[in-house]
Amino acid sequence: MKPEDKLIDDSLAAEKSCEAMDEFLKSIGMWLNWKDLGINSENAQAIVRNTFRLGDHKCNTRVPDESDVRDMVMYGAYR
């Protein structure tokens, strides 16, 4: 993000922050996907199911459901 970005709409700033994070991860060699980590679809489903075993997610103002978590996991799988 750049100093001039402070003048843009919040939703656009949020989108740009995701792009900035992706670029940062690429620059330090941490842009990984599930295949790079040896995780298959069966493991990914276990990750989704086990996400809700911890109670700390309840501190979030928007508690994700299984579909939300699956979407995030799949994003990491195929990027």
N, C-alpha and C positions, 0 to 999 in steps of 0.2 A: 504494500500500500504506500501511497505517496502523500505528502502533506496536503496537496490540493484535493485529495479524495475526501477530506473532512467536510467538503461542501456538497457532496452528493447524497442522494436519497438513501435511507437506511437499508432498504432491501437490495439496492445495487451495491452498496458498501459490503453487505454480507456476502453477496455473490463474489465480489472482487477479493474478499478476504479468503474465501475457499480457493480461488485461483492462485492467490499469493502463497498460501500454504502448500498447495500442490507443487508450485515452482520451487519453493524452499526445500521440500522433501526430495525433489529430483536433484537439486543442486548438491545435496549432501549424501546422495546415494541411498536414500531411504524410501524411494518410490517403489513400493513392493505390492505384489498382489498375492492372493491365496496360493496360486501355483508356485510362486517363488518360495513360499514358506512351507510347501508340501502339504497344504490343506486341501482335502477333496470335499465334494458336496455333502458326504455323510458327516464329516467333521464340522462343516459349516452349519448343518442342521443342529448338531449337538451344541454348538456355540449359541445359536438362537435360543434353544430350549433352556440352556443353563444360565442365560442372561438374567432371568427372573428369580434365580435362587438367592441372589444377594438382595438385601433390603435397601441398599444405598440408592437405588434408582428412584425410590420414593421421594427423595429430597428434590428431585427435578420438578420444575413447575409444570412440565408436560411429560407425563409418564408414557413412554412408548409402549405400543402393544407389539405382539409377535410379528405382525406384518411390517411395522416400522423397522424393527430390528433386522428382519429378513432383508428388507430393502438396503439397509446399510451394509450388511454382510455381503450381499450380492454386488454392491458397488465396489467393495474391496476385492472381490473375486475377479472381476473382469476389466479393471482399469488398465 
